[in-house]
């Protein structure tokens, strides 16, 4: 399993859907499990939660909801940067 791809897919699904963003605010682990499947490893779930929170940055969940309504370009970039950070990517 490509963990980085799984994280990217889950982050995109959650941040790109207003209902999932609202669900994430209430139950981050449950929302991630619903996207990844109930058999997902706790470590993977924790990494996805961290990536989503990092992608949200200072804008918070409300910012993701706005981006989801108008396009996910900036959120996707932030998510990609956050995921790269989880795997040791360093900014130039």
RALIN-V738257 format. One record per residue. N is the residue number from 1. RES is the residue in one small letter. SS is DSSP state (A for helix, B for strand, O for the rest). OMEGA is omega as a letter, one per 20 degrees, with the letter a starting at -180 (none if undefined). Layout:
n=<N,N>
res=<RES,RES>
ss=<SS,SS>
omega=<OMEGA,OMEGA>
//
This chain:
n=<1,2,3,4,5,6,7,8,9,10,11,12,13,14,15,16,17,18,19,20,21,22,23,24,25,26,27,28,29,30,31,32,33,34,35,36,37,38,39,40,41,42,43,44,45,46,47,48,49,50,51,52,53,54,55,56,57,58,59,60,61,62,63,64,65,66,67,68,69,70,71,72,73,74,75,76,77,78,79,80,81,82,83,84,85,86,87,88,89,90,91,92>
res=<x,x,x,x,x,x,x,x,x,x,x,x,x,x,x,x,x,x,x,x,x,x,x,x,x,x,x,x,x,x,x,x,x,x,x,x,x,x,x,x,x,x,x,x,x,x,x,x,x,x,x,x,x,x,x,x,x,x,x,x,x,x,x,x,x,x,x,x,x,x,x,x,x,x,x,x,x,x,x,x,x,x,x,x,x,x,x,x,x,x,x,x>
ss=<O,O,A,A,A,A,A,A,A,A,A,A,A,A,A,O,O,A,A,A,A,A,A,A,A,A,O,A,A,A,A,A,A,A,A,A,O,O,O,O,O,A,A,A,A,A,A,A,A,A,A,A,A,A,A,A,A,A,A,A,A,A,A,A,A,A,A,A,A,A,O,O,A,A,A,A,A,A,A,A,A,A,A,A,A,A,O,O,O,O,O,O>
omega=<r,a,a,r,r,r,a,a,a,r,a,a,a,a,a,a,a,a,r,r,r,r,r,r,a,a,a,a,r,r,r,r,a,r,a,a,a,a,a,r,a,r,r,r,r,r,r,r,r,a,r,r,r,r,r,r,a,a,a,a,a,r,r,r,r,a,a,r,a,a,a,a,a,r,r,r,r,r,r,r,a,r,r,r,r,a,r,r,r,r,r,none>
//
